Structures are given as C-alpha cells and as structure tokens.
Amino acid sequence: MNFITTGEAARRCGVGINTIKRWMKKGELKYIVTPGGHWRIREHEFRTFLKTHNMDLLQEKEHTSEAHKILLIEDDLDMCALVEGAFDAATFNHTFDYAKDGYSGLIKLGLMQPDILILDIMLPEINGLEIIQRIRATDFHKKPKILVITGAGDRRLVRRALEKAKPDMILDKPFAVEDLIHATQKVLSSTSAVAAVNE
C-alpha cells in the first residue's frame, strides 16, 4: 500500500501544506499518523479526495510524473525521522522512501530506481562503500546520484575510501535540515558525474 506525505499532497494539489492539514483536521481528507508522528495519506484515498472535489486529475498526474525519486539508506531511526521530516516540508516535487540496512536498501534501489540515493556509510549487512561499488558495477537502467551522509568525521581511512568511491557529494553529520535539502537539490541539478564535496 502506497502512502504520500502532506508535502507531496500539497504539491500535487497546488496548495500549501497548511491547507492539506486543514482538510485533514476537518475530516475531508483521511490520513494516518506513523509511529514517528508523521501524517500520511493512502494513495487511493488521496485520489478519491481529488475526484470528489473535482480537482484537475491531469495536472495531478503531471506533478506525479515529474517527481524526483529519493531513497535514503540509514540505520539510525532518529536520523531517518529527521531526513523524512525535512523532505515532508521540502518545496520541490519528490517521492521519498527509506531502508534501514544495506541489504534491504539494495532491494529497494532496484525496485525504486531513484534519482538520488542518500546513503550512510556505517550500515549493517552491507556498508555504504560496498553499496556504491555495487551501483558502479551494476548496469542499472538509470544510475542514481549519490549523496553520502556520514559521521566519520576525520577518520582518515573512511575519508580516503570515500574519495576513491567518488559519491556526488558528502554531507557530514550533524547537519541542518536546510543543508540537506540544499545538497539534495544541488546534486539533482548537477550534470557532472561528481559534484563538489561539502560545498
């Protein structure tokens, strides 16, 4: 079952997030609350809402087709909640999903074919460096751009390995959510193979 965020619903309706939340509170748009406290709307209920209110379905479909697909692979649940919350409030059109370990992350990577992969390095099952190597070696229909988020700091071995792996950008933890959104948009808009690191 597919769920969408309030931010995505707002973009697809062409209204502000507060308008979406007002419709939710009034009971006009059904939603659930995740264990992390995020509001989510079932895709089929969102489409029912659009039909009921005679909204422009063609425009809604165009919004969906243009959405950037973002996948996060991160085992820290607090960090997952932070990143998910950041993209909930983001103003550009996107869909978002995450995985909590390298193995399930690779599966979602193949199924989702994201435009950008936001990747932690220290992961259970398969670490982030190995995931980058597999992406480079695999004939994906569309290889995702890679934004690494890491708490490795000044660990020389990790930094050297990252420099060799050549992700599109590296963002050091801790970071502000505004920096994450800016970095994501910069990587998505970059036409070069490797964007500037930590700019």
C-alpha positions in Angstrom: 0.0 0.0 0.0 1.4 3.4 -1.0 1.4 6.4 1.2 2.1 10.1 0.4 3.3 12.9 2.6 1.5 16.1 3.3 4.1 18.0 1.4 3.6 15.7 -1.7 -0.2 16.1 -1.4 0.2 19.9 -1.3 2.4 20.0 -4.4 0.1 17.7 -6.3 -3.0 19.8 -5.4 -1.2 23.1 -5.9 -1.9 24.3 -2.4 0.1 24.9 0.8 0.8 22.3 3.5 -1.4 24.1 6.0 -4.4 23.8 3.6 -3.8 20.0 3.4 -3.6 19.8 7.1 -6.8 21.8 7.5 -8.6 19.4 5.2 -7.3 16.5 7.3 -8.4 18.1 10.6 -11.9 18.7 9.1 -12.1 15.1 8.1 -12.3 15.8 4.4 -9.0 14.0 3.7 -8.4 10.8 5.5 -4.9 10.2 7.0 -2.9 8.1 9.4 -0.2 9.0 11.9 3.0 7.0 11.7 4.8 5.8 14.9 7.3 8.7 14.3 4.4 11.2 14.4 4.3 12.0 10.7 0.9 12.4 8.9 0.5 10.1 5.9 -2.3 9.7 3.3 -3.1 6.5 1.5 -2.6 7.0 -2.3 -6.1 5.6 -3.1 -7.8 7.8 -0.6 -5.9 10.8 -1.9 -7.2 10.0 -5.5 -10.7 9.6 -4.1 -10.4 13.0 -2.5 -9.3 14.6 -5.8 -12.3 13.1 -7.7 -14.8 14.1 -5.0 -13.6 17.7 -5.1 -13.4 17.8 -9.0 -9.7 18.7 -9.0 -7.6 18.6 -12.1 -6.5 15.0 -12.4 -4.4 15.6 -15.5 -2.4 18.3 -13.6 -2.1 15.9 -10.6 -0.7 13.2 -12.9 1.8 15.6 -14.4 3.0 16.5 -10.9 3.5 12.8 -10.1 5.4 12.1 -13.3 7.8 14.9 -12.7 8.6 14.0 -9.1 12.2 13.3 -8.1 12.6 9.8 -6.5 14.7 9.9 -3.3 15.9 6.8 -1.4 17.5 7.0 2.0 19.6 4.1 3.4 20.2 4.8 7.1 20.1 2.5 10.1 19.7 5.3 12.7 16.0 5.7 13.2 16.3 9.2 14.7 18.2 10.2 11.6 15.6 8.6 9.3 12.9 10.6 11.1 14.9 13.8 10.7 15.5 13.3 7.0 11.9 12.2 6.4 10.6 15.3 8.2 13.0 17.5 6.2 11.6 16.2 2.9 8.0 16.4 4.2 8.5 20.2 4.4 10.5 20.5 1.1 9.1 22.6 -1.6 10.2 20.6 -4.6 8.3 17.8 -6.2 9.5 14.4 -4.9 8.7 10.9 -3.6 10.6 9.5 -0.7 11.4 6.1 0.8 14.0 4.6 3.1 15.6 1.4 4.1 17.3 0.6 7.4 20.2 -1.7 6.2 22.3 -2.2 3.2 20.7 -5.4 2.1 17.1 -4.1 2.0 18.4 -0.9 0.6 19.8 -2.6 -2.4 16.5 -4.3 -3.0 14.6 -1.0 -2.8 17.3 0.6 -5.0 16.5 -1.9 -7.8 12.7 -1.6 -7.4 12.5 2.2 -7.0 15.2 3.3 -9.4 15.7 6.5 -7.5 17.1 9.7 -9.0 19.2 10.2 -5.8 20.4 7.9 -3.1 21.1 9.4 0.3 23.5 7.0 1.9 25.0 6.4 5.3 28.4 4.6 5.3 28.3 2.7 8.5 25.4 0.2 7.8 24.5 -3.3 9.0 24.5 -6.2 6.5 26.3 -4.3 3.6 28.1 -1.0 4.3 27.7 2.2 2.2 31.0 1.9 0.4 30.1 -1.6 -0.9 26.7 -0.2 -2.0 28.5 2.5 -4.0 30.8 -0.2 -5.5 27.8 -2.3 -6.5 26.0 0.6 -8.1 29.0 1.5 -10.1 29.4 -2.2 -11.3 25.8 -2.8 -12.0 24.1 -2.0 -15.3 21.1 0.0 -13.8 18.7 1.4 -16.3 19.4 4.8 -14.6 22.2 5.1 -12.0 21.2 7.3 -9.1 23.3 10.2 -8.0 24.8 9.6 -4.6 24.7 11.9 -1.6 26.7 10.4 1.3 25.8 11.5 4.9 28.5 10.4 7.4 29.6 10.8 10.9 33.1 9.5 10.1 34.5 13.0 10.6 38.3 13.0 10.3 38.7 9.2 10.2 41.4 9.1 7.5 40.7 5.6 6.2 37.0 6.3 5.7 37.7 9.6 4.1 40.2 8.1 1.7 37.8 5.3 0.8 35.1 7.9 0.2 37.4 9.9 -2.1 38.1 6.8 -4.0 34.4 5.8 -4.3 33.6 9.3 -5.6 30.0 10.0 -4.5 28.4 13.1 -6.0 28.5 14.8 -2.6 29.4 14.2 1.0 27.5 15.9 3.9 29.0 15.5 7.4 26.8 14.7 10.4 25.4 16.5 12.2 23.8 18.8 9.6 20.9 21.2 9.5 17.9 20.1 7.5 18.3 23.2 5.3 21.8 21.9 4.3 20.4 18.5 3.4 17.7 20.0 1.2 20.2 22.3 -0.4 22.6 19.5 -1.0 19.9 17.2 -2.5 18.7 19.9 -4.9 22.3 20.7 -5.9 23.1 17.1 -6.6 19.9 16.6 -8.5 20.6 19.6 -10.7 24.2 18.7 -11.3 25.0 17.5 -14.8 28.6 16.4 -13.9 29.5 12.9 -12.7 30.8 14.2 -9.4 29.5 17.4 -7.7 31.7 19.4 -5.4 32.2 17.8 -2.0 30.9 19.7 1.1 30.0 22.9 -0.7 
